[in-house]
Amino acid sequence: MTTPREKYSYYVEEKALEVTDRPRKFLEAFAAVLENSSYGLALDVYTRLSTKCSRCAASCQLYQSTGEEQDIPCHRSELLFRVYRRYFTPAGNLKARLFGGFTLTDEYLDEMAEAYYRCTACRRCKPSCPMGVDHGLVTHLARWLLAEIDVIPKALLVATREQLEGVGNTSAITVPALVDTCEFLEEEFHDIYGVDDVKYPIDVEGAEYVFFPAVSDYLLEADTLMGNAAVMHLTGGSWSIGTGNFDGINYGLFYSDRMMERIVKNVVGEVRRLKGKKILVGECGHATRSAWFVPTFGGPDAPEIVNCLQYAWAQMKAGRIPLKKEKIQEKVTYHDPCNIARTGRITEEPREILKVICEDFVEMTPNREENYCCGGGGGTVSIDEIRAFRTGPMGKRKADQIRATGAKYVVAPCANCKKQLREVCEDNDLEDVEIIGLHDLLLKVIDFSHETSSHGQEEQPTQDGQE
């Protein structure tokens, strides 16, 4: 019986392969990943199929903008499939021995790096593949392999290193700075709304929820955090922010399963340190999606995951969030972050909230699972050097979507989407559009003068946001 190591060891025979140091390291990393993960099963299937029919081109917003063959998802995936067939299948190895042919080179690796970071891994193309090939998954795997030979965008590398080896979060926010921010926001509730008892509990043991927003919210999204705190206050939610780890961001999701696992385990470790029961994720698509890996990496007693949109809608249905009679009058539309909507997991809760609080809510077309990526997915939003690409070819379809709605407010419950969409609007002459979080908008219509009598009697949403 062939062992995994034997199955994936064809490349090590010196005479079967003439490559330089970097390609050899790439192949060694590829062999290790195949041996210690389930990616081999997917690649075995994908590489036996016809994967160049190009039906996925019609779903790819980048290809729709550029019309270039390199941007067709199945052609991009073929770059990795070619390496797999040549070095990790008996037929490919035998063919190379007898007839020569393709050899992995430094130039080919550079081509892969360019291709796989032009893709945002939004996975919009997956449903259009008649053979079921997940090109977003292939992009993720290719990035992981490239990362193992130190081909990583500096922005992703620095942020992840700071989170795992530095201060402990991607924005390098210290605990005193966190505390100061929370105290300032508590004062803002008094100054703006005349409310004194909205608090940001810190390091409270035994809370129902431990809160993990995108840490950048503490720097850039004050209204989102105030909306989060207001909802928890009005509903009597038991929650806490942990000083050991208060960052829901997980850039490992964008380029390395190894990094993603370490960050997920740190989140679980903080919940256990505080003796919390559930993870409450803030308005961040990829933070939510990476948290969904908690059952995989967190063990059999892993905490439950609840997104703040799910929590807010469950509490609103229960009548625990008092609202003003006046609704939002401006036209509002909603952007579906790929990481929470592409598989249909969180699409209806935010819409139901918006229908309650908005007088004029309109949909983008298409929407939900078929919505277009903001253009900065897959971590590319953090790479400022490629802004012209992100807001130009990559963001054009999203700009067209927003313009077609005529909306004043675009609700985007994701830190990365907010940054990207603001830049898309700036660079595509959408000057009158405001990108906003759902909790920012909800904060505008909360009636603090009529707090509910059920304060402290919380109705718990399930992982999927149902009662």
N, C-alpha and C positions, 0 to 999 in steps of 0.2 A: 504494500500500500504506500502511495506517495505521500510524504509528509508535506506540510505547508512550506517548510524551508526548502525542500527539494523541488517543489512545484515552482517556486519563485526564485530559483537560483541559476537560471540559464545564463544570465549576463556575467556571472563571476568567472566563467572560463576565459582566461586571458586571450586565447586565440580566436574566440568567437566574437570579439568585440574590440574595436580600436577607438577609444574615446579619451578625451582629456579629463582633467581632474574634476571639473565641475559637473559634467554629464555623469561621470562615474558616481559622484556623491548623490546626484539626483536619483539614479537607478538604485543605489543602496537604500535611500530613503523610501523609494517606491516599493521595494521588496519588503522592507520592514512594515510599512503600512498594510500591504496586502496580507502579510503573515499574521498581523495582530489586530485585524479589523474585518468587517464584513464587506468592505468595498470590492474585494475580489469577485464576489458573487455578482454584484451589479455590473462590473466591467466584463465579466464572462458573458453575461446576457447581452449587454449593449453592443459589444464588439462582434457578436455573431449576427447582428441585425443589419439591415440596410438603413444607414443613418444619414444619408445625404439627399433625401427627397426635397428638402428645403421648404416643406410646408410650414415650419416654424418661423420662417422669415416674415410671414404676414402678421405674426404676433409680437415681433420684436420692435420696440419703439426706436432703438438705435438704427436698425437696418432700414426702417421706414424713413429715417432722416437722411442716412448716408447713401443707401443703395449699394453699399460695397459688400462684396462677397465675404470678406473677412468678418463681417458683422452678422452673418447668418449663424444662428446658434449651433446647428448641426455641423457646420464646417469648423467652427471653433472647437467643438467637442472632439472632432476627428484628430486634432493635434495631439491630444492625450491618448486617444484610442490607438493611434499609429504607434506610439511608444510602447503601449501595453502589448499590442499584437506582436511587435518585433522582438521584445525582450522577455516577455512573460507568458508566452504560449509556445508549446512544442512546435507547432506548424511554422510560426514566425521564426523561431530559432533555427529550425532545419532549413527553411528557405534562405536565410541569411548565410548559412554555412555553405550551401550549394551554389547560390547565385549572387551572393552579395546584396547590395541595395542600401536601403535606408540605414543611416547611422546617426545617433543622437549627437548633436554638436552644440557648442556654445551659442552659435547663431540661432539654432532652432529653439533653444531655451529662451533666448531674448524674444523671439517671435511669440512663444507661449506667454511670456510675462506680459507683453503688450496686449495680446488678445484677451487674456483672462482678467485683466484689470480694465478693459473697455466694457466688460460685462458687469452689470450690477447684481447678477444672480437673483433677479426678481422672480424668476420661475414662471413668468407669464407665458412662456413658450411651451411649457410642459403639456398642457391639455391638448395642444395642437399636434403633438407628435403621434402619428398613427401606431408607433411601436412602443410608446410609453417611456421614451428616454427622457430622463430628468437632466436637462442641460445645466440647470442651476447647480445641481449636485456635482456634476462633472467640473464646473467652474470652481466650486468649493474645494474639491479634492486636488485639482491642479494647483490652486493657490497654496494649499497645505504643503504639497511636495516642493513647490518653489520656495516656500518659507524655510524648509529644512536645509536649503542651500543658501540661505540668507538673501533671497530675492523677495524683499518685503518693502512696501512703501514706508518711508520713514515715519509718517504720521501715525500709522497703525502700530509700528514697532515701539515708538517712544511712549505712546499712550498705554499700551499693554505693559510695558516694562515699569512704568510709573505705578500702575495698578498692582502689579505682582511683587515688585521689588522696592518701590519708592514709598510715597506717602500712603498709598493704598487705594487711590482712585485716579481716574484718567485725567482729571482736571487739576490734580495736585492741590486739592483743598485740604487744609489742615483742620483738625478737630476744633481748635479755637475759632477758626474762620466759619466753620459750620454753625457753631453755637451762636456766634455773633449774627449770622444771617437769619437764623431762626428767631432770635430775640428781636431783630429789626422788623421781621414780618409780623410778629405778634404786636409790635407797636403800630404797624401800619393798619392792622385791624381796628385799633382804637382811633387812629387819626382819620381813617377813611369811612369806617362803618359804625364807629361808636361802640364797638364790641371789645370787652376786656378779657373775656375768658376763653378765647380761642388760643390754644397752646400747641406747641410742637414738642411732644414728649420725647425725651432722649434717654436711652439706656434704661428703659422701664422693663423689668423682668416679668415674664408671664403674660405679656400682651397677646391678644389674639393675632394681630398682624404686625410683622416687622416690615417697614416701608423701604423700598428700593426704587427711587426714581433714577432717571439719567442724572448723574451728578452735576452735569452742566446746568440743570434747572436751578441749582442753588446760585449760579452766577448770572443766568440769562432769562429765566422764566419765573419771575416772582409771582405773577398772577396765576400761573398754573399751580404752583405750590400753595398759594393762598386758597385756591379753589379746592385743592386736596384736603387741606386742613379744615376748611369750612364744612365740607361734606362729612368728614370724620367727627367733627365737633357736634354738628346738628343731629347726627344719627347715633351718637353715643358710642362710636366705634372705639374699640380697645386697640391702640396701636402705639408703635414706638419707632424711633429712628435709632440705629445703633452706631456708636462711635467707632466700633471695630471695623465696620464696613457699611458704607452708606451709598454705594455706587452700583446701580443696576446695569451699567454699561458692560458689555462683554464683547470686545473686538475680536476675541478668539473665534467667534461665530463667522467672522469674515475671512479668516485666513489660516486657522490652525485648530484642529480638534484638541490637540494637546493643551493649548492655551485656554480654550473654551472650558475644558474639563476642570482645570485648576481654578478658574474664576468662579464657575458654578459651585464648586466645593467650598470656596471661601464664603459665598452667599449662604449656603446651607450651614456652615460653621457659625456664622454670626447669628442665625436664627436659633441655633441650639445653645449658643452662649447666653442668649437672652431668654431662653426657655419659651420662645414664641411658638405659635401653632401654624401660622400660615405666612406665606410671602405675599405682600401686596406690592405689585409692580406699578410704578408711575406711568405717565404718558410717554411710553417709548416702545416702538415696535420691536426692535431687535432685542431689547432687554427682556421683553415678554417672551419672545421666541426662544431665547437662550435659557430663560427660566423654565421653559417647558422641558428642558433636558434634566431638570432636577430629579425626576424619578429614575432616570438612567444613571446619573452619577451620585445621587444622594442616598442610595440604599433603600431598603424596604420600608423604613419609617420616615421617608423624605417628606418635608412639609408640603402642604397643598399650595397651588399657585392661583392667585386671583389678580386680575388686572383691575386697575382703579375704575375703568369704564364699566366693567361688569358690576363692581361693587356699587357705583353710583346709580346705575339703572335699577338694580335690585332694591336699593333703598328708596328711590323715587317711586317705584311701583307700590311700595309699602306705605307711601305717604309721609315719609320721615324727612323730606327735604322741603321746607316751606318756600314757596315762590311768590314773587310779586305778581300782581294781576297783569302788569304790562309786560308783553313779550319783546324779544329782540325784533326791532322793526326792519333793520337792514337785511338785504338778501344774503343768505348763508348757504354755502355748499360744504361738502365733506370729502376729504381725501382719505382713501383707504391705504394705510401703510401696508406694504407688501408682506411684512413679516407676521402680521396678525390677521390679514384678510385673505391672502392668496389661497389658503386652504379652507377658508370659510369659518374660521374659529371665532373671530370677533368682527362681525359686520353689522349686526342688527342693534345691539345695545346702544352704541353712540347715536345711531339714527333715531331711535325711539326717544332718546333724551332731547335731541335737536328738534324733533317734531313737537315736543311739549313746550320748549322754551322759545322757539322761533316762529315768527309770523310768516316768514317767506323762506322756507327751506327748499332748495333745488338740488337735484342730483347732477353729478358729472356723468358724462357718457363716454365710455362704459364705466361701470362701477363694481363695487364688491370684489369678487374673485378675479374679475377681468380688468380691474382698474389699472391704469398705467403707473409705473414706478415714478417717484418724484424725480428720478434722474441721478440721485446721489446714493443709491442703495449699495449694499455690500461694502460699506465703509469708505466708498470713494468720496463721500461728502467731506471727509476729514482731510482730503488731499487738496489743499488750496492751489497747488501748482496747476491743476487740471480744471480750474473753475470754468474757463471758456468752453471746454469740452462738455462739462457737466450741465451747464446751463444752455449750451448751444445744441449740438446734435443730440445729446442725451436728454435734455430737458425740454426740447421743442414740443413734443407731444403733450406734455403736462401743461406747458404754457398755453397751448391751443385749447386744451380742456377747460382750464380756468377761465380763459377769455370768453369762451362760449357760454358759460353760465351767467356772466354779468354780475357775479357775486361780489359783495363788499368784503365779507369775511370768508376765508378758507380755513376750516377747522382741520387741523392736522395733529392728531394725538401721538406724536412721535418727535423726539428731540432732533434726530437727524433729518427727518422730513421737514421740520420747521426751518432749520438752517438752509437746507437746499432750496425749498420753495421760496423763501425770502430772496435768495440770490437769483432764482429763476425769474421772479417777478421784476427784480431790479434790472436784469439784463435783457428782458423781453418786453419792456415798456408797459408793464402792468402796475402803474404807479398808484392807482387808487385801491389796490387790493391789500388787505391786511391778513397776514398769516397768524393764526391764533390757536391756542389749545382749547379742547372742549371744556376743561375746568375753568379756563379764563372766562369763557362765555357764560358758563353756568354761574360763576361768581357774580356776574352782572345782574342776574335776576333772582338771586337768593334773598329772601326776606328775613333779615336777622331779628326783626321785631316780633316774629311769631315762631319761636322755636317749638318743636313738637313735644307733646306731653309724653311721648314714648321714649324720650331721651334716656339712653343707657340700656334700652331693650332692643338689641341689635338683631336684625334678621340676616342670617348668614347666607351669602350666595355660594353656590358650588363653584367648582373649577371652571365650568362653562358659563357661569354667570346666571344660572337659573336659581329660583328660590328653592 
